[in-house]
Amino acid sequence: MTPSPATSSSEEKLPRNLGLWGIWMLVVNGLIGAGIFGLPSGAAALAGEYSVLIYAFCALLILPIILCFAELGSYFRGTGGPIRYGTLAFGPFVGFQGGWLYYLARLISFSANTVLLTDSIAYFIAGAGTGTGRIISLAVICVGLSVINVLGSVESIRSMTLFTVIKFAVLILLPLGGFILLGPEVIPRFESPIPPAKDLGAAALLLIYAFVGFEGAVVPAGEAKRPERDMPLGLLLGLAVVAVLYMVIQLVSQAALSDLANSKTPLLDVSANLFGPIGAILLMVGVAASVLANLVSSMFSATRVTYALSLEKSLPRWFGEVHSRYLTPANSVVFFGVAAFLLAAFGSFTVLAAMTVLSRLFLYGMSCAAIPKLRPQFRGEGRFILKGGYAIPVLGIGACLWLMLQVSSQSIWMTAIFVGIGTLLYWIGKKQSKKVL
């Protein structure tokens, strides 16, 4: 029997400390990771001066999906996000697979970003990016972030706030300085030939990666003060802020760097061109802060997935145990930290990172499809119900299917392997729960 929302929520022991500000930070830090520091050159290479319009197109493409999450996020007051949506709409197996693939995507991207942060540290401290120094750097990052998450959600949000302020200060000062120094040159004239449709499609596929990761904000709904109001507001405000920021950064980058399409470190080169060596150093600080904020956000959300799956009896009870003093899912945090360190220290993430996109698209499609099943039982006062019937969920599913058609066959079969592993874990978890009964 599938547990009801009320039953599942009543089993939770996590305090409700998340307000609108905390949810908004989870959204923007899920969206803005390391990608924005490298995407402008790839976008310019494929779409030229029209690349700023591709950012707008991708924001519109992801909008119906985010709107679906906004409605679903207003339904629930318990931890789990897509796990709950899939379980209640399509049964516990589909809900588990959604949570499992989301967890893997977060774990792998966390590990890859940890490596990137280590490389950023090596920019300032020689030896931190190679050999024993690299292992020590990775261990310090994983242990430090694990400790922050074990100490409590308030501490996690405070650290996220610090990194978010630094990140946004750098990312806002870059385009602001560009507009002041370059003036009207920043505005493109769109006089060059429009790139071929194939290149525009490739640019859209590239830039859509900058708009995934928002789903982490809905997972810790069990710790939100007013999820029925703050989840929709946090998601929509997050998308709006991030889309505008991406677009102005692209405009300044195109104007400041004539050879933007061939730059391997576009924002670093743009910052150096505009502000000199000090600008490059400040940009590196922004990279470090951006990645740290993304890492805190990823660990905060992903560890609540294994906690929620344990409450649903799809994973061993160990993952669902809460620290007696700090009231956090400490076991889930420790497990995530150790797994992330091992992947970062010994793994290669290039192929796996591409696989995570397909996992997220499955999650998005499943969540959009859940609305027709769940809306009739959750419609009521205080819910965020989308206008236009089911047109927006259909648009969201269509966007997911179009993006799925763009991924490589290698990503497909690797995702299938992970689904198989998840199926095995689900079977073991259910068998253990039956023995307890």
C-alpha positions as a Markdown table, in Angstrom:
| # | Residue | x | y | z |
|---|---|---|---|---|
| 1 | Met | 0.0 | 0.0 | 0.0 |
| 2 | Thr | 1.3 | 3.4 | -0.9 |
| 3 | Pro | 1.7 | 5.7 | 2.1 |
| 4 | Ser | -0.4 | 8.8 | 2.2 |
| 5 | Pro | 1.2 | 12.2 | 2.3 |
| 6 | Ala | 0.0 | 12.8 | 5.8 |
| 7 | Thr | 1.4 | 9.4 | 7.0 |
| 8 | Ser | 4.8 | 10.0 | 5.5 |
| 9 | Ser | 5.0 | 13.5 | 6.7 |
| 10 | Ser | 4.1 | 12.6 | 10.3 |
| 11 | Glu | 7.1 | 10.2 | 10.5 |
| 12 | Glu | 9.6 | 13.0 | 9.9 |
| 13 | Lys | 11.7 | 14.5 | 12.6 |
| 14 | Leu | 13.5 | 17.3 | 10.8 |
| 15 | Pro | 12.8 | 20.9 | 12.1 |
| 16 | Arg | 11.1 | 23.4 | 9.7 |
| 17 | Asn | 13.8 | 26.1 | 9.3 |
| 18 | Leu | 13.5 | 26.8 | 5.6 |
| 19 | Gly | 11.8 | 30.0 | 4.5 |
| 20 | Leu | 11.5 | 31.7 | 1.1 |
| 21 | Trp | 15.1 | 33.0 | 1.2 |
| 22 | Gly | 16.5 | 29.5 | 1.9 |
| 23 | Ile | 14.4 | 27.9 | -0.9 |
| 24 | Trp | 15.4 | 30.7 | -3.3 |
| 25 | Met | 19.0 | 30.1 | -2.5 |
| 26 | Leu | 18.6 | 26.3 | -3.1 |
| 27 | Val | 17.1 | 27.2 | -6.5 |
| 28 | Val | 19.8 | 29.7 | -7.7 |
| 29 | Asn | 22.6 | 27.6 | -6.3 |
| 30 | Gly | 21.2 | 24.5 | -8.0 |
| 31 | Leu | 21.1 | 26.4 | -11.3 |
| 32 | Ile | 24.3 | 28.4 | -11.0 |
| 33 | Gly | 27.2 | 26.1 | -10.5 |
| 34 | Ala | 30.4 | 26.0 | -12.5 |
| 35 | Gly | 28.7 | 26.0 | -15.9 |
| 36 | Ile | 28.3 | 29.7 | -16.3 |
| 37 | Phe | 32.0 | 30.2 | -16.1 |
| 38 | Gly | 32.6 | 28.1 | -19.2 |
| 39 | Leu | 29.3 | 28.3 | -21.2 |
| 40 | Pro | 29.7 | 31.8 | -22.9 |
| 41 | Ser | 32.4 | 30.6 | -25.3 |
| 42 | Gly | 30.5 | 27.5 | -26.4 |
| 43 | Ala | 27.4 | 29.5 | -26.9 |
| 44 | Ala | 29.3 | 32.1 | -29.0 |
| 45 | Ala | 30.9 | 29.4 | -31.1 |
| 46 | Leu | 27.5 | 27.9 | -32.1 |
| 47 | Ala | 25.2 | 30.9 | -32.2 |
| 48 | Gly | 27.4 | 34.0 | -32.3 |
| 49 | Glu | 25.8 | 37.2 | -31.3 |
| 50 | Tyr | 22.4 | 35.4 | -31.3 |
| 51 | Ser | 23.5 | 33.3 | -28.3 |
| 52 | Val | 21.9 | 35.7 | -25.8 |
| 53 | Leu | 18.6 | 34.8 | -27.4 |
| 54 | Ile | 19.3 | 31.1 | -27.0 |
| 55 | Tyr | 19.5 | 31.7 | -23.2 |
| 56 | Ala | 16.0 | 33.3 | -23.3 |
| 57 | Phe | 14.7 | 30.4 | -25.4 |
| 58 | Cys | 16.1 | 27.9 | -22.9 |
| 59 | Ala | 14.5 | 29.8 | -20.0 |
| 60 | Leu | 11.2 | 29.6 | -21.8 |
| 61 | Leu | 11.8 | 25.9 | -22.6 |
| 62 | Ile | 12.4 | 25.1 | -18.9 |
| 63 | Leu | 9.6 | 27.4 | -17.7 |
| 64 | Pro | 6.7 | 24.9 | -18.0 |
| 65 | Ile | 8.7 | 22.3 | -16.2 |
| 66 | Ile | 9.5 | 24.7 | -13.3 |
| 67 | Leu | 5.8 | 25.7 | -13.2 |
| 68 | Cys | 4.9 | 22.0 | -12.8 |
| 69 | Phe | 7.3 | 21.7 | -9.9 |
| 70 | Ala | 5.9 | 24.9 | -8.5 |
| 71 | Glu | 2.4 | 23.3 | -8.4 |
| 72 | Leu | 3.6 | 20.0 | -7.1 |
| 73 | Gly | 5.8 | 21.8 | -4.5 |
| 74 | Ser | 2.7 | 23.5 | -3.1 |
| 75 | Tyr | 1.0 | 20.1 | -2.5 |
| 76 | Phe | 3.4 | 18.6 | 0.0 |
| 77 | Arg | 4.8 | 19.3 | 3.4 |
| 78 | Gly | 7.1 | 16.3 | 3.6 |
| 79 | Thr | 10.6 | 15.6 | 2.5 |
| 80 | Gly | 11.2 | 13.8 | -0.9 |
| 81 | Gly | 10.0 | 16.1 | -3.7 |
| 82 | Pro | 9.9 | 14.0 | -6.9 |
| 83 | Ile | 10.0 | 10.8 | -4.9 |
| 84 | Arg | 6.6 | 11.7 | -3.4 |
| 85 | Tyr | 5.2 | 12.8 | -6.7 |
| 86 | Gly | 6.2 | 9.6 | -8.5 |
| 87 | Thr | 5.2 | 7.3 | -5.6 |
| 88 | Leu | 1.7 | 8.8 | -5.2 |
| 89 | Ala | 1.0 | 9.1 | -9.0 |
| 90 | Phe | 2.6 | 5.9 | -10.4 |
| 91 | Gly | 3.5 | 3.7 | -7.5 |
| 92 | Pro | 6.5 | 3.2 | -5.2 |
| 93 | Phe | 8.8 | 1.6 | -7.8 |
| 94 | Val | 8.6 | 4.7 | -10.2 |
| 95 | Gly | 9.0 | 7.0 | -7.2 |
| 96 | Phe | 12.0 | 5.2 | -6.0 |
| 97 | Gln | 13.6 | 5.2 | -9.5 |
| 98 | Gly | 13.0 | 9.0 | -9.8 |
| 99 | Gly | 14.7 | 9.5 | -6.4 |
| 100 | Trp | 17.5 | 7.1 | -7.2 |
| 101 | Leu | 18.4 | 8.8 | -10.5 |
| 102 | Tyr | 18.2 | 12.2 | -8.9 |
| 103 | Tyr | 20.5 | 11.1 | -6.1 |
| 104 | Leu | 23.0 | 9.7 | -8.6 |
| 105 | Ala | 22.9 | 12.9 | -10.7 |
| 106 | Arg | 23.6 | 15.0 | -7.6 |
| 107 | Leu | 26.3 | 12.7 | -6.3 |
| 108 | Ile | 28.2 | 12.7 | -9.6 |
| 109 | Ser | 27.9 | 16.4 | -10.3 |
| 110 | Phe | 29.0 | 17.1 | -6.7 |
| 111 | Ser | 32.1 | 15.0 | -7.2 |
| 112 | Ala | 32.9 | 16.7 | -10.5 |
| 113 | Asn | 32.5 | 20.1 | -8.9 |
| 114 | Thr | 34.7 | 19.1 | -6.0 |
| 115 | Val | 37.4 | 18.4 | -8.5 |
| 116 | Leu | 36.8 | 21.8 | -10.1 |
| 117 | Leu | 37.0 | 23.5 | -6.7 |
| 118 | Thr | 40.3 | 21.7 | -6.0 |
| 119 | Asp | 41.7 | 23.0 | -9.3 |
| 120 | Ser | 40.6 | 26.5 | -8.3 |
| 121 | Ile | 42.4 | 26.1 | -5.0 |
| 122 | Ala | 45.5 | 25.0 | -6.9 |
| 123 | Tyr | 45.4 | 28.4 | -8.8 |
| 124 | Phe | 46.4 | 30.0 | -5.4 |
| 125 | Ile | 48.2 | 27.1 | -3.6 |
| 126 | Ala | 50.7 | 25.2 | -5.6 |
| 127 | Gly | 50.5 | 21.4 | -5.1 |
| 128 | Ala | 46.8 | 21.4 | -4.1 |
| 129 | Gly | 45.8 | 20.0 | -7.4 |
| 130 | Thr | 48.2 | 17.0 | -7.8 |
| 131 | Gly | 49.3 | 13.9 | -6.0 |
| 132 | Thr | 48.8 | 13.8 | -2.2 |
| 133 | Gly | 47.9 | 17.5 | -2.1 |
| 134 | Arg | 44.9 | 16.8 | -4.3 |
| 135 | Ile | 43.7 | 13.9 | -2.1 |
| 136 | Ile | 44.0 | 16.1 | 1.0 |
| 137 | Ser | 42.2 | 19.0 | -0.7 |
| 138 | Leu | 39.3 | 16.7 | -1.8 |
| 139 | Ala | 39.1 | 15.2 | 1.7 |
| 140 | Val | 39.0 | 18.6 | 3.4 |
| 141 | Ile | 36.2 | 19.8 | 1.1 |
| 142 | Cys | 34.1 | 16.6 | 1.5 |
| 143 | Val | 34.6 | 16.4 | 5.3 |
| 144 | Gly | 34.1 | 20.1 | 5.8 |
| 145 | Leu | 30.8 | 20.2 | 3.9 |
| 146 | Ser | 29.6 | 17.0 | 5.6 |
| 147 | Val | 30.2 | 18.5 | 9.0 |
| 148 | Ile | 28.3 | 21.7 | 8.0 |
| 149 | Asn | 25.3 | 19.5 | 6.9 |
| 150 | Val | 25.4 | 17.4 | 10.0 |
| 151 | Leu | 25.4 | 20.4 | 12.3 |
| 152 | Gly | 22.0 | 21.5 | 11.0 |
| 153 | Ser | 19.9 | 23.1 | 8.2 |
| 154 | Val | 20.4 | 26.6 | 9.7 |
| 155 | Glu | 24.2 | 26.2 | 9.5 |
| 156 | Ser | 23.9 | 24.9 | 5.9 |
| 157 | Ile | 21.7 | 27.9 | 4.9 |
| 158 | Arg | 24.2 | 30.3 | 6.6 |
| 159 | Ser | 27.1 | 28.9 | 4.7 |
| 160 | Met | 25.1 | 28.9 | 1.5 |
| 161 | Thr | 24.2 | 32.6 | 2.2 |
| 162 | Leu | 27.9 | 33.5 | 2.5 |
| 163 | Phe | 29.0 | 31.7 | -0.7 |
| 164 | Thr | 25.9 | 33.0 | -2.6 |
| 165 | Val | 26.6 | 36.6 | -1.6 |
| 166 | Ile | 30.3 | 36.3 | -2.8 |
| 167 | Lys | 29.2 | 34.5 | -6.0 |
| 168 | Phe | 26.5 | 37.1 | -6.9 |
| 169 | Ala | 28.8 | 40.0 | -6.0 |
| 170 | Val | 31.3 | 38.7 | -8.6 |
| 171 | Leu | 28.8 | 37.7 | -11.2 |
| 172 | Ile | 26.9 | 41.0 | -10.9 |
| 173 | Leu | 30.0 | 43.2 | -10.9 |
| 174 | Leu | 31.3 | 41.6 | -14.1 |
| 175 | Pro | 28.4 | 42.7 | -16.3 |
| 176 | Leu | 27.9 | 45.9 | -14.4 |
| 177 | Gly | 31.5 | 46.9 | -15.0 |
| 178 | Gly | 31.2 | 45.8 | -18.6 |
| 179 | Phe | 28.2 | 48.0 | -19.2 |
| 180 | Ile | 30.0 | 51.0 | -17.6 |
| 181 | Leu | 33.3 | 50.5 | -19.5 |
| 182 | Leu | 31.9 | 49.4 | -22.9 |
| 183 | Gly | 28.7 | 51.4 | -23.0 |
| 184 | Pro | 26.6 | 50.9 | -26.1 |
| 185 | Glu | 29.0 | 48.3 | -27.5 |
| 186 | Val | 27.4 | 45.7 | -25.2 |
| 187 | Ile | 24.2 | 45.7 | -27.2 |
| 188 | Pro | 24.4 | 43.4 | -30.2 |
| 189 | Arg | 23.2 | 44.7 | -33.6 |
| 190 | Phe | 22.2 | 41.3 | -34.9 |
| 191 | Glu | 23.7 | 42.2 | -38.3 |
| 192 | Ser | 25.6 | 38.9 | -38.9 |
| 193 | Pro | 23.9 | 36.0 | -40.7 |
| 194 | Ile | 21.7 | 33.8 | -38.6 |
| 195 | Pro | 23.5 | 30.5 | -37.9 |
| 196 | Pro | 22.2 | 27.2 | -39.3 |
| 197 | Ala | 19.3 | 25.6 | -37.5 |
| 198 | Lys | 21.5 | 22.7 | -36.6 |
| 199 | Asp | 24.0 | 25.0 | -34.7 |
| 200 | Leu | 21.1 | 26.8 | -33.0 |
| 201 | Gly | 19.7 | 23.5 | -31.8 |
| 202 | Ala | 23.2 | 22.4 | -30.5 |
| 203 | Ala | 23.5 | 25.8 | -28.7 |
| 204 | Ala | 20.1 | 25.2 | -27.0 |
| 205 | Leu | 21.1 | 21.7 | -25.9 |
| 206 | Leu | 24.4 | 23.1 | -24.5 |
| 207 | Leu | 22.7 | 26.0 | -22.6 |
| 208 | Ile | 19.8 | 24.0 | -21.2 |
| 209 | Tyr | 22.4 | 22.4 | -18.9 |
| 210 | Ala | 22.6 | 25.8 | -17.2 |
| 211 | Phe | 18.9 | 25.6 | -16.3 |
| 212 | Val | 18.9 | 22.2 | -14.6 |
| 213 | Gly | 19.4 | 21.6 | -10.9 |
| 214 | Phe | 16.4 | 23.7 | -9.6 |
| 215 | Glu | 14.6 | 20.5 | -8.5 |
| 216 | Gly | 16.9 | 20.3 | -5.4 |
| 217 | Ala | 14.8 | 23.0 | -3.8 |
| 218 | Val | 11.6 | 20.9 | -3.6 |
| 219 | Val | 13.3 | 17.8 | -2.0 |
| 220 | Pro | 13.6 | 19.3 | 1.5 |
| 221 | Ala | 9.9 | 20.4 | 1.7 |
| 222 | Gly | 9.7 | 18.7 | 5.1 |
| 223 | Glu | 12.0 | 21.4 | 6.4 |
| 224 | Ala | 10.1 | 24.3 | 4.8 |
| 225 | Lys | 8.0 | 26.6 | 7.0 |
| 226 | Arg | 5.4 | 27.3 | 4.4 |
| 227 | Pro | 6.1 | 25.1 | 1.3 |
| 228 | Glu | 2.6 | 25.7 | -0.2 |
| 229 | Arg | 3.6 | 29.4 | -0.7 |
| 230 | Asp | 7.4 | 29.5 | -0.6 |
| 231 | Met | 8.1 | 26.6 | -3.1 |
| 232 | Pro | 6.3 | 28.2 | -6.1 |
| 233 | Leu | 7.7 | 31.7 | -5.3 |
| 234 | Gly | 11.2 | 30.4 | -4.7 |
| 235 | Leu | 11.3 | 28.4 | -8.0 |
| 236 | Leu | 9.9 | 31.2 | -10.2 |
| 237 | Leu | 12.0 | 34.0 | -8.7 |
| 238 | Gly | 15.1 | 31.8 | -9.0 |
| 239 | Leu | 14.5 | 31.2 | -12.7 |
| 240 | Ala | 13.8 | 34.9 | -13.4 |
| 241 | Val | 17.0 | 36.1 | -11.6 |
| 242 | Val | 19.2 | 33.4 | -13.1 |
| 243 | Ala | 17.9 | 33.9 | -16.7 |
| 244 | Val | 18.5 | 37.7 | -16.6 |
| 245 | Leu | 22.0 | 37.2 | -15.1 |
| 246 | Tyr | 23.0 | 34.7 | -17.7 |
| 247 | Met | 21.9 | 37.0 | -20.5 |
| 248 | Val | 23.7 | 40.1 | -19.3 |
| 249 | Ile | 26.9 | 38.1 | -18.7 |
| 250 | Gln | 26.7 | 36.8 | -22.3 |
| 251 | Leu | 26.2 | 40.3 | -23.7 |
| 252 | Val | 29.2 | 41.7 | -21.9 |
| 253 | Ser | 31.4 | 38.7 | -22.7 |
| 254 | Gln | 30.6 | 39.1 | -26.5 |
| 255 | Ala | 31.5 | 42.7 | -26.4 |
| 256 | Ala | 34.6 | 42.4 | -24.2 |
| 257 | Leu | 36.3 | 39.5 | -25.9 |
| 258 | Ser | 36.5 | 39.5 | -29.7 |
| 259 | Asp | 37.7 | 35.8 | -29.7 |
| 260 | Leu | 35.2 | 34.6 | -27.2 |
| 261 | Ala | 34.3 | 31.5 | -29.2 |
| 262 | Asn | 37.8 | 30.1 | -28.9 |
| 263 | Ser | 38.4 | 30.9 | -25.2 |
| 264 | Lys | 38.8 | 27.9 | -22.8 |
| 265 | Thr | 38.3 | 30.2 | -19.8 |
| 266 | Pro | 35.8 | 32.8 | -21.1 |
| 267 | Leu | 34.8 | 34.7 | -18.0 |
| 268 | Leu | 38.3 | 34.6 | -16.7 |
| 269 | Asp | 39.5 | 36.2 | -19.9 |
| 270 | Val | 36.7 | 38.7 | -20.0 |
| 271 | Ser | 37.4 | 39.8 | -16.4 |
| 272 | Ala | 41.1 | 40.1 | -17.2 |
| 273 | Asn | 40.4 | 42.2 | -20.3 |
| 274 | Leu | 38.0 | 44.5 | -18.4 |
| 275 | Phe | 39.8 | 44.9 | -15.0 |
| 276 | Gly | 43.3 | 43.5 | -15.5 |
| 277 | Pro | 45.0 | 40.9 | -13.2 |
| 278 | Ile | 43.0 | 41.9 | -10.2 |
| 279 | Gly | 39.8 | 41.1 | -12.2 |
| 280 | Ala | 41.1 | 37.6 | -12.9 |
| 281 | Ile | 41.8 | 37.0 | -9.3 |
| 282 | Leu | 38.4 | 38.2 | -8.2 |
| 283 | Leu | 36.8 | 36.0 | -10.9 |
| 284 | Met | 38.7 | 33.0 | -9.5 |
| 285 | Val | 37.3 | 33.8 | -6.0 |
| 286 | Gly | 33.8 | 33.9 | -7.7 |
| 287 | Val | 34.4 | 30.5 | -9.2 |
| 288 | Ala | 35.3 | 29.0 | -5.8 |
| 289 | Ala | 32.3 | 30.6 | -4.1 |
| 290 | Ser | 30.0 | 29.5 | -6.8 |
| 291 | Val | 31.1 | 25.9 | -6.7 |
| 292 | Leu | 31.0 | 25.9 | -2.9 |
| 293 | Ala | 27.5 | 27.2 | -2.8 |
| 294 | Asn | 26.5 | 24.6 | -5.4 |
| 295 | Leu | 28.2 | 21.9 | -3.3 |
| 296 | Val | 26.4 | 22.9 | -0.1 |
| 297 | Ser | 23.1 | 23.0 | -2.0 |
| 298 | Ser | 23.7 | 19.6 | -3.6 |
| 299 | Met | 24.6 | 17.8 | -0.4 |
| 300 | Phe | 21.7 | 19.4 | 1.5 |
| 301 | Ser | 19.1 | 18.2 | -1.1 |
| 302 | Ala | 20.6 | 14.9 | -2.0 |
| 303 | Thr | 21.0 | 13.6 | 1.5 |
| 304 | Arg | 17.3 | 14.3 | 2.1 |
| 305 | Val | 16.6 | 11.9 | -0.8 |
| 306 | Thr | 18.1 | 8.9 | 0.9 |
| 307 | Tyr | 16.4 | 10.0 | 4.1 |
| 308 | Ala | 13.0 | 10.1 | 2.4 |
| 309 | Leu | 13.6 | 6.8 | 0.6 |
| 310 | Ser | 14.4 | 5.2 | 3.9 |
| 311 | Leu | 11.1 | 6.5 | 5.4 |
| 312 | Glu | 9.3 | 5.0 | 2.4 |
| 313 | Lys | 11.1 | 1.7 | 3.3 |
| 314 | Ser | 12.8 | 1.6 | -0.1 |
| 315 | Leu | 16.3 | 1.9 | 1.5 |
| 316 | Pro | 17.6 | 0.4 | 4.8 |
| 317 | Arg | 16.4 | 2.2 | 8.0 |
| 318 | Trp | 20.0 | 3.4 | 8.7 |
| 319 | Phe | 19.6 | 6.1 | 6.1 |
| 320 | Gly | 16.6 | 7.5 | 7.8 |
| 321 | Glu | 18.1 | 7.9 | 11.3 |
| 322 | Val | 18.2 | 11.4 | 12.6 |
| 323 | His | 21.1 | 12.8 | 14.8 |
| 324 | Ser | 19.8 | 13.0 | 18.4 |
| 325 | Arg | 21.3 | 16.4 | 19.0 |
| 326 | Tyr | 21.4 | 18.2 | 15.6 |
| 327 | Leu | 18.2 | 16.7 | 14.2 |
| 328 | Thr | 19.7 | 16.1 | 10.8 |
| 329 | Pro | 19.9 | 12.9 | 8.6 |
| 330 | Ala | 23.5 | 12.4 | 9.7 |
| 331 | Asn | 23.9 | 8.9 | 8.3 |
| 332 | Ser | 22.8 | 10.0 | 4.9 |
| 333 | Val | 25.2 | 13.0 | 5.0 |
| 334 | Val | 28.1 | 10.8 | 6.0 |
| 335 | Phe | 27.3 | 8.2 | 3.3 |
| 336 | Phe | 27.1 | 11.0 | 0.6 |
| 337 | Gly | 30.3 | 12.6 | 1.8 |
| 338 | Val | 32.3 | 9.3 | 1.6 |
| 339 | Ala | 30.9 | 8.3 | -1.8 |
| 340 | Ala | 31.6 | 11.8 | -3.2 |
| 341 | Phe | 35.2 | 11.7 | -2.0 |
| 342 | Leu | 35.8 | 8.3 | -3.5 |
| 343 | Leu | 34.3 | 9.3 | -6.9 |
| 344 | Ala | 36.3 | 12.6 | -6.9 |
| 345 | Ala | 39.5 | 10.9 | -5.9 |
| 346 | Phe | 39.4 | 7.9 | -8.2 |
| 347 | Gly | 36.7 | 8.4 | -10.8 |
| 348 | Ser | 36.3 | 10.0 | -14.2 |
| 349 | Phe | 33.2 | 12.1 | -14.6 |
| 350 | Thr | 33.1 | 13.2 | -18.3 |
| 351 | Val | 30.7 | 10.5 | -19.5 |
| 352 | Leu | 28.8 | 10.2 | -16.2 |
| 353 | Ala | 28.2 | 14.0 | -16.1 |
| 354 | Ala | 26.5 | 13.7 | -19.5 |
| 355 | Met | 24.4 | 10.8 | -18.2 |
| 356 | Thr | 23.1 | 12.9 | -15.3 |
| 357 | Val | 21.2 | 15.1 | -17.8 |
| 358 | Leu | 19.1 | 12.2 | -19.1 |
| 359 | Ser | 18.4 | 11.2 | -15.5 |
| 360 | Arg | 17.1 | 14.7 | -14.7 |
| 361 | Leu | 14.9 | 14.7 | -17.9 |
| 362 | Phe | 13.3 | 11.4 | -16.8 |
| 363 | Leu | 12.7 | 13.1 | -13.4 |
| 364 | Tyr | 11.2 | 16.2 | -15.0 |
| 365 | Gly | 9.0 | 14.2 | -17.4 |
| 366 | Met | 7.7 | 12.0 | -14.5 |
| 367 | Ser | 6.9 | 15.0 | -12.4 |
| 368 | Cys | 5.0 | 16.8 | -15.2 |
| 369 | Ala | 3.1 | 13.6 | -15.9 |
| 370 | Ala | 2.2 | 13.4 | -12.2 |
| 371 | Ile | 0.0 | 16.5 | -12.2 |
| 372 | Pro | -3.1 | 15.1 | -14.0 |
| 373 | Lys | -3.0 | 12.2 | -11.4 |
| 374 | Leu | -2.5 | 14.3 | -8.3 |
| 375 | Arg | -4.3 | 17.6 | -8.9 |
| 376 | Pro | -7.8 | 16.2 | -8.3 |
| 377 | Gln | -6.9 | 15.1 | -4.8 |
| 378 | Phe | -4.8 | 18.1 | -3.8 |
| 379 | Arg | -6.8 | 20.9 | -5.3 |
| 380 | Gly | -7.8 | 23.3 | -2.6 |
| 381 | Glu | -7.2 | 26.5 | -0.7 |
| 382 | Gly | -3.6 | 27.6 | -0.5 |
| 383 | Arg | -2.5 | 25.4 | -3.5 |
| 384 | Phe | -0.7 | 26.8 | -6.5 |
| 385 | Ile | -2.8 | 25.5 | -9.3 |
| 386 | Leu | -1.7 | 26.2 | -12.9 |
| 387 | Lys | -4.1 | 27.9 | -15.3 |
| 388 | Gly | -5.1 | 26.4 | -18.6 |
| 389 | Gly | -6.0 | 22.9 | -17.5 |
| 390 | Tyr | -3.2 | 20.5 | -18.3 |
| 391 | Ala | -1.6 | 22.5 | -21.2 |
| 392 | Ile | 1.5 | 23.4 | -19.1 |
| 393 | Pro | 2.3 | 19.8 | -18.0 |
| 394 | Val | 1.9 | 18.7 | -21.7 |
| 395 | Leu | 4.3 | 21.4 | -22.7 |
| 396 | Gly | 6.7 | 20.3 | -20.0 |
| 397 | Ile | 6.6 | 16.7 | -21.1 |
| 398 | Gly | 7.1 | 17.8 | -24.8 |
| 399 | Ala | 10.2 | 19.8 | -23.8 |
| 400 | Cys | 11.6 | 16.8 | -21.9 |
| 401 | Leu | 11.0 | 14.5 | -24.9 |
| 402 | Trp | 12.7 | 16.9 | -27.3 |
| 403 | Leu | 15.7 | 17.2 | -25.1 |
| 404 | Met | 15.9 | 13.4 | -24.7 |
| 405 | Leu | 16.2 | 13.1 | -28.4 |
| 406 | Gln | 19.3 | 15.2 | -28.3 |
| 407 | Val | 21.3 | 13.0 | -25.9 |
| 408 | Ser | 23.9 | 10.4 | -27.0 |
| 409 | Ser | 23.2 | 6.6 | -27.2 |
| 410 | Gln | 26.1 | 6.1 | -24.7 |
| 411 | Ser | 24.2 | 8.2 | -22.1 |
| 412 | Ile | 21.1 | 6.1 | -22.7 |
| 413 | Trp | 22.7 | 2.7 | -22.0 |
| 414 | Met | 24.6 | 4.1 | -19.0 |
| 415 | Thr | 21.3 | 5.4 | -17.6 |
| 416 | Ala | 19.8 | 2.0 | -18.2 |
| 417 | Ile | 22.6 | 0.3 | -16.2 |
| 418 | Phe | 22.0 | 2.7 | -13.2 |
| 419 | Val | 18.3 | 2.0 | -13.4 |
| 420 | Gly | 19.1 | -1.7 | -13.1 |
| 421 | Ile | 21.3 | -1.1 | -10.1 |
| 422 | Gly | 18.5 | 1.0 | -8.5 |
| 423 | Thr | 16.1 | -1.9 | -9.2 |
| 424 | Leu | 18.3 | -4.3 | -7.3 |
| 425 | Leu | 18.6 | -1.9 | -4.3 |
| 426 | Tyr | 14.9 | -1.4 | -4.3 |
| 427 | Trp | 14.3 | -5.1 | -4.2 |
| 428 | Ile | 16.8 | -5.5 | -1.3 |
| 429 | Gly | 15.2 | -2.7 | 0.6 |
| 430 | Lys | 11.6 | -4.1 | 0.2 |
| 431 | Lys | 12.8 | -7.6 | 1.2 |
| 432 | Gln | 14.3 | -6.2 | 4.4 |
| 433 | Ser | 11.2 | -4.2 | 5.3 |
| 434 | Lys | 9.1 | -7.4 | 4.8 |
| 435 | Lys | 11.3 | -9.3 | 7.3 |
| 436 | Val | 10.8 | -6.5 | 9.9 |
| 437 | Leu | 7.1 | -6.8 | 9.5 |
